[in-house]
Amino acid sequence: MANTGLLICSNPFRLLRIFPQIQRDVQSTLYVHFFPIPMPDKKTVRHRFMMIDAYKNLSPMNVDVRILLSGLKGTLDSQITTKRPVDVIFYDDHIKSEQLNHVMSSLSNKSPNCKTVFVTPNETCNSNDTKENKQYDEMDNELYESVVLGGTFDRLHKGHKILLSTAALKCTKKLTVGVTDISMLNSKKLKELIEPCKTRISNVECFLKDIDPTLEYEVLPIYDIYGPTIHDPSFQMIILSEETVKGGELINEKRVQAGLRPLDILPVPLLEEDKSTSDCCEEEEEKISSSNYRMRLLGTLLKPPQPNTNIPPSPYIIGLTGGIASGKSSIANYLKDLGAFVINADTLAHRLYDINQPAYQDVIDVFGPSILTTNNEVDRKKLGAIVFNNKDKLEQLNTIIWPLILQRVKSIIQSTKGHNIVVLEAAVLLSANWQYHCHEIWVSIIPPNEATKRLQERNNLNEKQALDRINSQPSNYEYVKNANVLFSTLWSCNFTRIQIKRAWNSLMSRISSTH
């Protein structure tokens, strides 16, 4: 199998007829180089954009597809430059021998053993790629020296690629791209899984330089919806998605107020998500979005667990943690139904406060008899009111309780028979450094506002009390940083089950492969 391929094509409507024939032969990246059919001047721009519109139909491909713009911009005489060395060149019966030879000689980055492969298109394919898209019929032929656009650009998908390629096709000199900084991500779903801003900037820059190395690019972080657009007089056009046209109008209002020429606005239609694929769920957005891709990461292995020589290989111990009210117990119950043995650290902790139990007297000695009920039992609500408002007091309590809980956990695991999988459910797992007593870490997160709401309803707390408890724990970002597998119970019970089943099946596969 080739790591990187280059497909020479003359017509975007033939792409899906060719892709099934080659998708098994390319592992990482597939470049597409078009030899456009000559069109009258009036249709030139329309025809170019039909080419990049072909991204819409690339769902069967599980590789990074990049449509090169050199042929579309009339620069066929220049070299074809790709970031990654091409291992194989695919072509069909529409490509003439002189065109194939031209590509071979113009391709500057090919592997020493680069080969050519003739592909017979699947003429029985009845996909919707044969339907001509009319959206570009009225597009203005005008090109611009300076074009600007912005976005989050998390995990570049085909919607991003169309947006960026559209901007590059309309630009003749300099393309500026604003990438939203972390401060602009608060409203995003699963924002904790969004790639760092530096990574997203690098990915955008790499993609643009790959598809069209002839332009000058400036890719920079932005901290509000305007970025540099309201200050830079050189900008002439802004590329937007359909749903952000209002933002373009606000930018133009600011530019006019500053005495600058308003930008020409080109909206790019949103792409519909194909929900027929196996990894989609009904909770996803109707449009193709990075949020959908992040949701599909839930229940998957985000990073492989590292070998832990501190504990025996069996039973296999999963540390299940997450913020308060994030649904850990619901997840633990699902895992129990699947065959796991579950240990609840909170339940063990509660028992330690009982009269004649190891923590009872130590807690009274530190916090005083005011925390006792009339029956001389520890009132956990009174104790909680003290420690969740005082970091030092919380640390004192943890110093007493955590070692005793861990001792009980180890004792239970040693006496457990007939279970290959043990799940240790513990909100304090990371704070107490118990991750070193587990083989891998599974985490549940929900947005802080949802956690606050759940905690108020469940524990009958006011907003300040709920926030105090949430803020006494690690942040969602800290949890995600330590997670091998991530869940979120923000959506339906059914979607939670889908995540857990996905994680369980993956776990079973990993364990069986090591035995």
NORFENJO-V838689 format. One record per residue. N is the residue number from 1. PHI is phi as a letter, one per 30 degrees, with the letter a starting at -180 (NA if undefined). NEAR is the number of other C-alpha atoms within 12 Angstrom. D_CENTER is the distance of its C-alpha to the mean C-alpha in Angstrom with 1 decimal. Layout:
n:N phi:PHI near:NEAR d_center:D_CENTER
n:N phi:PHI near:NEAR d_center:D_CENTER
//
This chain:
n:1 phi:NA near:14 d_center:27.1
n:2 phi:d near:29 d_center:26.4
n:3 phi:d near:25 d_center:23.4
n:4 phi:b near:35 d_center:23.6
n:5 phi:b near:42 d_center:25.5
n:6 phi:b near:47 d_center:27.0
n:7 phi:c near:45 d_center:28.0
n:8 phi:c near:43 d_center:31.0
n:9 phi:b near:40 d_center:31.2
n:10 phi:c near:30 d_center:33.5
n:11 phi:a near:35 d_center:32.1
n:12 phi:d near:38 d_center:28.6
n:13 phi:d near:33 d_center:30.1
n:14 phi:c near:37 d_center:30.7
n:15 phi:e near:45 d_center:27.1
n:16 phi:d near:33 d_center:26.2
n:17 phi:d near:29 d_center:29.7
n:18 phi:c near:37 d_center:29.0
n:19 phi:e near:42 d_center:25.4
n:20 phi:e near:26 d_center:26.4
n:21 phi:d near:26 d_center:29.1
n:22 phi:c near:35 d_center:27.0
n:23 phi:d near:32 d_center:23.5
n:24 phi:d near:20 d_center:25.0
n:25 phi:c near:27 d_center:26.3
n:26 phi:b near:29 d_center:23.2
n:27 phi:c near:21 d_center:20.7
n:28 phi:c near:24 d_center:18.4
n:29 phi:b near:32 d_center:19.2
n:30 phi:b near:39 d_center:21.5
n:31 phi:d near:39 d_center:23.2
n:32 phi:b near:44 d_center:25.2
n:33 phi:c near:44 d_center:28.4
n:34 phi:c near:43 d_center:30.4
n:35 phi:c near:36 d_center:34.2
n:36 phi:d near:35 d_center:34.5
n:37 phi:d near:21 d_center:37.6
n:38 phi:e near:18 d_center:39.9
n:39 phi:b near:14 d_center:39.9
n:40 phi:e near:12 d_center:42.2
n:41 phi:e near:13 d_center:41.2
n:42 phi:d near:17 d_center:40.3
n:43 phi:c near:21 d_center:37.6
n:44 phi:e near:27 d_center:36.2
n:45 phi:d near:30 d_center:33.1
n:46 phi:e near:30 d_center:32.5
n:47 phi:d near:37 d_center:32.6
n:48 phi:d near:40 d_center:30.2
n:49 phi:d near:41 d_center:27.6
n:50 phi:d near:37 d_center:28.1
n:51 phi:d near:42 d_center:27.1
n:52 phi:d near:45 d_center:23.6
n:53 phi:d near:38 d_center:23.4
n:54 phi:d near:37 d_center:23.4
n:55 phi:e near:36 d_center:19.6
n:56 phi:e near:37 d_center:19.6
n:57 phi:c near:33 d_center:21.2
n:58 phi:c near:37 d_center:19.1
n:59 phi:e near:29 d_center:17.3
n:60 phi:d near:24 d_center:19.6
n:61 phi:d near:28 d_center:18.4
n:62 phi:c near:20 d_center:15.8
n:63 phi:b near:26 d_center:16.3
n:64 phi:d near:29 d_center:15.4
n:65 phi:c near:38 d_center:18.1
n:66 phi:b near:42 d_center:19.6
n:67 phi:d near:48 d_center:22.7
n:68 phi:d near:46 d_center:25.1
n:69 phi:c near:44 d_center:27.0
n:70 phi:e near:36 d_center:30.3
n:71 phi:d near:35 d_center:32.0
n:72 phi:d near:38 d_center:30.9
n:73 phi:c near:34 d_center:32.2
n:74 phi:i near:22 d_center:35.5
n:75 phi:c near:21 d_center:35.1
n:76 phi:d near:23 d_center:36.0
n:77 phi:d near:17 d_center:38.6
n:78 phi:d near:20 d_center:36.2
n:79 phi:d near:22 d_center:34.4
n:80 phi:c near:37 d_center:31.2
n:81 phi:c near:32 d_center:28.9
n:82 phi:b near:35 d_center:25.6
n:83 phi:d near:26 d_center:23.6
n:84 phi:c near:29 d_center:23.6
n:85 phi:d near:27 d_center:26.9
n:86 phi:d near:35 d_center:27.6
n:87 phi:c near:32 d_center:29.0
n:88 phi:b near:37 d_center:30.1
n:89 phi:c near:37 d_center:31.1
n:90 phi:c near:39 d_center:31.1
n:91 phi:a near:38 d_center:33.6
n:92 phi:b near:29 d_center:35.4
n:93 phi:d near:20 d_center:38.9
n:94 phi:d near:24 d_center:38.3
n:95 phi:c near:27 d_center:37.9
n:96 phi:d near:17 d_center:41.3
n:97 phi:d near:16 d_center:42.3
n:98 phi:d near:13 d_center:42.7
n:99 phi:d near:25 d_center:39.1
n:100 phi:d near:30 d_center:37.9
n:101 phi:d near:16 d_center:40.2
n:102 phi:d near:22 d_center:39.0
n:103 phi:d near:37 d_center:35.3
n:104 phi:e near:30 d_center:36.4
n:105 phi:d near:18 d_center:38.5
n:106 phi:d near:23 d_center:36.0
n:107 phi:d near:33 d_center:33.0
n:108 phi:d near:20 d_center:33.0
n:109 phi:b near:25 d_center:30.3
n:110 phi:b near:28 d_center:31.1
n:111 phi:d near:23 d_center:31.5
n:112 phi:e near:11 d_center:35.2
n:113 phi:c near:13 d_center:35.2
n:114 phi:e near:22 d_center:33.5
n:115 phi:b near:21 d_center:34.9
n:116 phi:c near:25 d_center:35.1
n:117 phi:b near:22 d_center:34.6
n:118 phi:d near:24 d_center:36.1
n:119 phi:c near:28 d_center:34.0
n:120 phi:c near:22 d_center:35.6
n:121 phi:d near:23 d_center:33.5
n:122 phi:d near:19 d_center:33.2
n:123 phi:d near:18 d_center:35.5
n:124 phi:d near:13 d_center:35.1
n:125 phi:d near:18 d_center:31.5
n:126 phi:c near:13 d_center:31.6
n:127 phi:d near:23 d_center:28.1
n:128 phi:d near:18 d_center:27.8
n:129 phi:d near:25 d_center:27.4
n:130 phi:d near:20 d_center:31.2
n:131 phi:d near:16 d_center:31.2
n:132 phi:d near:20 d_center:31.7
n:133 phi:d near:22 d_center:29.6
n:134 phi:c near:15 d_center:31.9
n:135 phi:d near:20 d_center:29.5
n:136 phi:c near:26 d_center:30.5
n:137 phi:e near:18 d_center:34.3
n:138 phi:c near:17 d_center:35.0
n:139 phi:d near:24 d_center:32.8
n:140 phi:d near:20 d_center:34.9
n:141 phi:d near:21 d_center:35.7
n:142 phi:d near:20 d_center:35.6
n:143 phi:c near:25 d_center:33.6
n:144 phi:b near:29 d_center:32.7
n:145 phi:d near:24 d_center:33.1
n:146 phi:b near:32 d_center:30.4
n:147 phi:b near:41 d_center:27.2
n:148 phi:b near:46 d_center:24.4
n:149 phi:a near:53 d_center:21.0
n:150 phi:b near:41 d_center:18.1
n:151 phi:l near:43 d_center:14.5
n:152 phi:d near:43 d_center:11.1
n:153 phi:h near:40 d_center:10.0
n:154 phi:d near:38 d_center:6.4
n:155 phi:h near:31 d_center:5.8
n:156 phi:e near:35 d_center:9.4
n:157 phi:c near:35 d_center:10.4
n:158 phi:d near:38 d_center:14.0
n:159 phi:d near:36 d_center:14.3
n:160 phi:d near:40 d_center:13.5
n:161 phi:d near:43 d_center:15.9
n:162 phi:d near:42 d_center:18.6
n:163 phi:d near:39 d_center:18.4
n:164 phi:d near:50 d_center:18.8
n:165 phi:d near:42 d_center:21.3
n:166 phi:e near:47 d_center:23.3
n:167 phi:d near:43 d_center:23.6
n:168 phi:d near:47 d_center:24.7
n:169 phi:d near:44 d_center:27.2
n:170 phi:d near:39 d_center:28.7
n:171 phi:c near:34 d_center:29.1
n:172 phi:c near:25 d_center:32.0
n:173 phi:b near:25 d_center:31.7
n:174 phi:b near:31 d_center:28.9
n:175 phi:c near:40 d_center:25.4
n:176 phi:c near:39 d_center:23.7
n:177 phi:b near:42 d_center:20.0
n:178 phi:c near:38 d_center:18.8
n:179 phi:c near:39 d_center:15.3
n:180 phi:d near:33 d_center:14.8
n:181 phi:d near:29 d_center:15.4
n:182 phi:e near:25 d_center:14.1
n:183 phi:d near:18 d_center:17.2
n:184 phi:c near:22 d_center:16.0
n:185 phi:c near:27 d_center:12.8
n:186 phi:e near:17 d_center:14.8
n:187 phi:d near:16 d_center:14.7
n:188 phi:d near:22 d_center:10.9
n:189 phi:d near:27 d_center:9.7
n:190 phi:h near:34 d_center:8.1
n:191 phi:d near:31 d_center:8.5
n:192 phi:d near:35 d_center:8.9
n:193 phi:c near:35 d_center:5.4
n:194 phi:d near:34 d_center:5.3
n:195 phi:d near:28 d_center:6.9
n:196 phi:e near:24 d_center:10.7
n:197 phi:e near:30 d_center:12.7
n:198 phi:d near:23 d_center:14.8
n:199 phi:d near:23 d_center:12.2
n:200 phi:d near:30 d_center:11.1
n:201 phi:d near:32 d_center:14.9
n:202 phi:d near:26 d_center:15.7
n:203 phi:d near:28 d_center:13.5
n:204 phi:d near:38 d_center:15.0
n:205 phi:d near:32 d_center:18.4
n:206 phi:d near:24 d_center:18.3
n:207 phi:d near:38 d_center:17.5
n:208 phi:d near:41 d_center:20.3
n:209 phi:d near:32 d_center:22.8
n:210 phi:d near:34 d_center:22.2
n:211 phi:d near:39 d_center:23.0
n:212 phi:a near:41 d_center:25.7
n:213 phi:d near:28 d_center:27.2
n:214 phi:d near:26 d_center:30.1
n:215 phi:c near:29 d_center:28.5
n:216 phi:c near:22 d_center:28.2
n:217 phi:b near:33 d_center:24.7
n:218 phi:b near:26 d_center:23.9
n:219 phi:c near:35 d_center:20.2
n:220 phi:b near:29 d_center:20.2
n:221 phi:d near:32 d_center:18.5
n:222 phi:b near:27 d_center:19.6
n:223 phi:c near:20 d_center:20.4
n:224 phi:a near:22 d_center:21.5
n:225 phi:d near:30 d_center:21.4
n:226 phi:c near:32 d_center:24.3
n:227 phi:h near:29 d_center:23.5
n:228 phi:d near:29 d_center:26.4
n:229 phi:d near:39 d_center:27.3
n:230 phi:c near:31 d_center:30.1
n:231 phi:b near:20 d_center:31.8
n:232 phi:d near:25 d_center:31.8
n:233 phi:d near:21 d_center:34.7
n:234 phi:d near:24 d_center:33.7
n:235 phi:d near:32 d_center:30.8
n:236 phi:c near:34 d_center:32.1
n:237 phi:b near:36 d_center:29.2
n:238 phi:b near:45 d_center:25.8
n:239 phi:c near:43 d_center:23.3
n:240 phi:b near:36 d_center:21.4
n:241 phi:d near:31 d_center:19.5
n:242 phi:e near:19 d_center:21.9
n:243 phi:d near:18 d_center:20.5
n:244 phi:c near:24 d_center:20.9
n:245 phi:d near:25 d_center:24.5
n:246 phi:e near:17 d_center:25.9
n:247 phi:d near:28 d_center:24.1
n:248 phi:d near:32 d_center:26.0
n:249 phi:d near:26 d_center:29.2
n:250 phi:d near:20 d_center:28.8
n:251 phi:d near:36 d_center:28.3
n:252 phi:d near:30 d_center:31.5
n:253 phi:d near:20 d_center:33.4
n:254 phi:d near:24 d_center:32.7
n:255 phi:d near:27 d_center:33.7
n:256 phi:d near:18 d_center:36.9
n:257 phi:d near:14 d_center:37.7
n:258 phi:d near:16 d_center:37.3
n:259 phi:i near:14 d_center:39.6
n:260 phi:c near:20 d_center:37.1
n:261 phi:d near:22 d_center:36.9
n:262 phi:d near:27 d_center:34.2
n:263 phi:d near:33 d_center:31.5
n:264 phi:d near:27 d_center:31.6
n:265 phi:c near:31 d_center:28.6
n:266 phi:b near:33 d_center:26.9
n:267 phi:d near:27 d_center:24.5
n:268 phi:c near:30 d_center:22.2
n:269 phi:d near:26 d_center:21.9
n:270 phi:d near:26 d_center:18.6
n:271 phi:c near:28 d_center:17.7
n:272 phi:d near:19 d_center:18.2
n:273 phi:d near:28 d_center:15.7
n:274 phi:d near:23 d_center:17.6
n:275 phi:d near:18 d_center:17.5
n:276 phi:d near:14 d_center:20.0
n:277 phi:d near:12 d_center:17.6
n:278 phi:d near:11 d_center:17.6
n:279 phi:c near:24 d_center:14.0
n:280 phi:d near:25 d_center:14.1
n:281 phi:b near:26 d_center:15.5
n:282 phi:d near:21 d_center:17.8
n:283 phi:d near:24 d_center:15.7
n:284 phi:d near:26 d_center:13.2
n:285 phi:d near:23 d_center:14.1
n:286 phi:d near:19 d_center:16.8
n:287 phi:c near:24 d_center:15.3
n:288 phi:d near:29 d_center:12.6
n:289 phi:a near:31 d_center:9.7
n:290 phi:d near:31 d_center:6.0
n:291 phi:e near:33 d_center:6.8
n:292 phi:d near:32 d_center:8.0
n:293 phi:d near:29 d_center:5.4
n:294 phi:d near:32 d_center:3.7
n:295 phi:d near:35 d_center:7.5
n:296 phi:d near:35 d_center:8.2
n:297 phi:d near:32 d_center:6.9
n:298 phi:d near:40 d_center:9.6
n:299 phi:i near:35 d_center:12.8
n:300 phi:c near:30 d_center:11.7
n:301 phi:d near:29 d_center:12.9
n:302 phi:d near:25 d_center:10.4
n:303 phi:a near:18 d_center:13.4
n:304 phi:d near:18 d_center:17.0
n:305 phi:d near:25 d_center:19.6
n:306 phi:d near:16 d_center:22.4
n:307 phi:e near:16 d_center:26.0
n:308 phi:c near:18 d_center:27.8
n:309 phi:d near:12 d_center:31.5
n:310 phi:d near:15 d_center:32.4
n:311 phi:b near:20 d_center:32.4
n:312 phi:d near:17 d_center:33.8
n:313 phi:d near:21 d_center:31.5
n:314 phi:b near:24 d_center:32.6
n:315 phi:d near:27 d_center:31.8
n:316 phi:d near:33 d_center:28.1
n:317 phi:c near:39 d_center:26.9
n:318 phi:c near:40 d_center:23.5
n:319 phi:d near:44 d_center:23.1
n:320 phi:c near:48 d_center:21.5
n:321 phi:b near:51 d_center:20.8
n:322 phi:l near:46 d_center:19.1
n:323 phi:d near:44 d_center:20.5
n:324 phi:d near:41 d_center:23.6
n:325 phi:i near:35 d_center:23.4
n:326 phi:d near:38 d_center:19.9
n:327 phi:j near:36 d_center:21.3
n:328 phi:d near:39 d_center:22.0
n:329 phi:d near:30 d_center:25.4
n:330 phi:d near:26 d_center:24.3
n:331 phi:d near:42 d_center:21.8
n:332 phi:d near:38 d_center:24.7
n:333 phi:d near:24 d_center:27.1
n:334 phi:d near:26 d_center:25.0
n:335 phi:d near:34 d_center:24.8
n:336 phi:d near:24 d_center:28.6
n:337 phi:d near:16 d_center:29.2
n:338 phi:d near:25 d_center:27.5
n:339 phi:k near:20 d_center:29.9
n:340 phi:d near:30 d_center:28.6
n:341 phi:c near:30 d_center:31.1
n:342 phi:c near:37 d_center:29.7
n:343 phi:c near:35 d_center:31.0
n:344 phi:c near:33 d_center:30.5
n:345 phi:d near:36 d_center:31.0
n:346 phi:d near:29 d_center:31.7
n:347 phi:d near:20 d_center:34.5
n:348 phi:d near:30 d_center:36.0
n:349 phi:d near:32 d_center:35.9
n:350 phi:e near:25 d_center:37.7
n:351 phi:d near:23 d_center:40.5
n:352 phi:d near:30 d_center:41.0
n:353 phi:d near:31 d_center:42.4
n:354 phi:d near:25 d_center:45.1
n:355 phi:e near:21 d_center:48.7
n:356 phi:i near:14 d_center:49.8
n:357 phi:c near:20 d_center:46.2
n:358 phi:e near:24 d_center:45.2
n:359 phi:d near:30 d_center:43.3
n:360 phi:e near:31 d_center:45.8
n:361 phi:d near:24 d_center:48.4
n:362 phi:d near:25 d_center:46.1
n:363 phi:d near:33 d_center:44.1
n:364 phi:d near:27 d_center:47.4
n:365 phi:d near:17 d_center:48.7
n:366 phi:d near:24 d_center:45.7
n:367 phi:c near:28 d_center:45.2
n:368 phi:i near:19 d_center:48.7
n:369 phi:d near:21 d_center:50.3
n:370 phi:d near:21 d_center:49.0
n:371 phi:d near:27 d_center:45.9
n:372 phi:c near:24 d_center:48.1
n:373 phi:d near:18 d_center:49.1
n:374 phi:d near:10 d_center:52.7
n:375 phi:c near:11 d_center:52.4
n:376 phi:i near:18 d_center:51.3
n:377 phi:c near:27 d_center:47.8
n:378 phi:d near:32 d_center:44.8
n:379 phi:d near:26 d_center:43.3
n:380 phi:d near:27 d_center:39.6
n:381 phi:d near:20 d_center:39.1
n:382 phi:d near:19 d_center:41.5
n:383 phi:d near:29 d_center:40.0
n:384 phi:d near:26 d_center:36.5
n:385 phi:d near:23 d_center:37.9
n:386 phi:d near:26 d_center:39.2
n:387 phi:d near:26 d_center:36.3
n:388 phi:d near:28 d_center:33.4
n:389 phi:c near:22 d_center:35.3
n:390 phi:b near:18 d_center:36.3
n:391 phi:d near:19 d_center:34.1
n:392 phi:d near:16 d_center:37.2
n:393 phi:d near:21 d_center:38.4
n:394 phi:d near:27 d_center:35.0
n:395 phi:d near:22 d_center:35.1
n:396 phi:d near:22 d_center:38.7
n:397 phi:d near:30 d_center:37.8
n:398 phi:d near:28 d_center:34.9
n:399 phi:d near:20 d_center:37.3
n:400 phi:d near:27 d_center:39.6
n:401 phi:d near:31 d_center:37.2
n:402 phi:e near:32 d_center:34.4
n:403 phi:d near:24 d_center:36.8
n:404 phi:d near:28 d_center:38.6
n:405 phi:d near:35 d_center:35.5
n:406 phi:d near:34 d_center:34.4
n:407 phi:d near:20 d_center:37.9
n:408 phi:d near:25 d_center:37.9
n:409 phi:e near:33 d_center:34.6
n:410 phi:d near:25 d_center:35.9
n:411 phi:d near:14 d_center:39.1
n:412 phi:d near:23 d_center:37.5
n:413 phi:d near:30 d_center:35.4
n:414 phi:d near:18 d_center:38.5
n:415 phi:c near:14 d_center:40.4
n:416 phi:d near:22 d_center:37.8
n:417 phi:b near:14 d_center:38.9
n:418 phi:i near:14 d_center:37.6
n:419 phi:b near:21 d_center:33.8
n:420 phi:d near:24 d_center:31.6
n:421 phi:c near:32 d_center:28.5
n:422 phi:c near:38 d_center:28.9
n:423 phi:c near:43 d_center:26.3
n:424 phi:c near:48 d_center:27.1
n:425 phi:d near:45 d_center:25.8
n:426 phi:a near:41 d_center:26.1
n:427 phi:d near:39 d_center:24.7
n:428 phi:c near:34 d_center:26.3
n:429 phi:e near:39 d_center:25.0
n:430 phi:d near:33 d_center:23.4
n:431 phi:d near:25 d_center:26.0
n:432 phi:d near:26 d_center:28.7
n:433 phi:i near:20 d_center:27.3
n:434 phi:d near:33 d_center:27.6
n:435 phi:d near:34 d_center:24.5
n:436 phi:d near:24 d_center:27.1
n:437 phi:c near:32 d_center:28.9
n:438 phi:b near:40 d_center:26.0
n:439 phi:d near:33 d_center:24.6
n:440 phi:a near:40 d_center:21.0
n:441 phi:c near:45 d_center:19.1
n:442 phi:c near:48 d_center:17.4
n:443 phi:b near:52 d_center:16.1
n:444 phi:c near:46 d_center:16.0
n:445 phi:b near:44 d_center:14.8
n:446 phi:b near:35 d_center:15.6
n:447 phi:d near:31 d_center:16.0
n:448 phi:e near:33 d_center:19.2
n:449 phi:d near:22 d_center:21.0
n:450 phi:d near:25 d_center:20.6
n:451 phi:d near:33 d_center:21.7
n:452 phi:d near:29 d_center:24.7
n:453 phi:d near:26 d_center:25.7
n:454 phi:d near:27 d_center:25.6
n:455 phi:d near:28 d_center:27.5
n:456 phi:d near:23 d_center:30.1
n:457 phi:d near:16 d_center:30.8
n:458 phi:d near:16 d_center:30.8
n:459 phi:c near:19 d_center:32.8
n:460 phi:h near:15 d_center:34.8
n:461 phi:c near:20 d_center:33.7
n:462 phi:d near:17 d_center:33.8
n:463 phi:d near:21 d_center:30.7
n:464 phi:d near:18 d_center:31.8
n:465 phi:d near:25 d_center:32.4
n:466 phi:d near:32 d_center:29.0
n:467 phi:d near:26 d_center:27.3
n:468 phi:e near:27 d_center:29.6
n:469 phi:d near:33 d_center:28.3
n:470 phi:d near:33 d_center:24.6
n:471 phi:d near:22 d_center:25.2
n:472 phi:d near:25 d_center:27.2
n:473 phi:c near:29 d_center:24.2
n:474 phi:e near:26 d_center:21.3
n:475 phi:d near:26 d_center:18.4
n:476 phi:e near:32 d_center:15.1
n:477 phi:d near:27 d_center:13.8
n:478 phi:d near:20 d_center:16.6
n:479 phi:d near:35 d_center:15.9
n:480 phi:d near:34 d_center:12.3
n:481 phi:e near:24 d_center:13.8
n:482 phi:c near:34 d_center:16.3
n:483 phi:d near:39 d_center:14.4
n:484 phi:d near:33 d_center:14.7
n:485 phi:b near:38 d_center:13.5
n:486 phi:b near:44 d_center:11.9
n:487 phi:b near:50 d_center:13.3
n:488 phi:b near:45 d_center:13.7
n:489 phi:c near:36 d_center:17.0
n:490 phi:d near:29 d_center:16.4
n:491 phi:c near:26 d_center:17.1
n:492 phi:d near:16 d_center:19.9
n:493 phi:d near:18 d_center:21.6
n:494 phi:d near:19 d_center:21.1
n:495 phi:d near:26 d_center:17.2
n:496 phi:d near:34 d_center:17.7
n:497 phi:d near:28 d_center:20.0
n:498 phi:d near:32 d_center:17.7
n:499 phi:d near:37 d_center:15.2
n:500 phi:d near:38 d_center:18.2
n:501 phi:d near:25 d_center:19.9
n:502 phi:d near:27 d_center:16.9
n:503 phi:d near:34 d_center:16.9
n:504 phi:d near:32 d_center:20.8
n:505 phi:d near:20 d_center:21.2
n:506 phi:d near:21 d_center:19.0
n:507 phi:d near:33 d_center:21.1
n:508 phi:e near:20 d_center:24.3
n:509 phi:d near:14 d_center:23.5
n:510 phi:d near:17 d_center:22.9
n:511 phi:d near:21 d_center:26.0
n:512 phi:d near:12 d_center:28.1
n:513 phi:d near:9 d_center:27.3
n:514 phi:c near:12 d_center:28.6
n:515 phi:c near:9 d_center:31.8
//
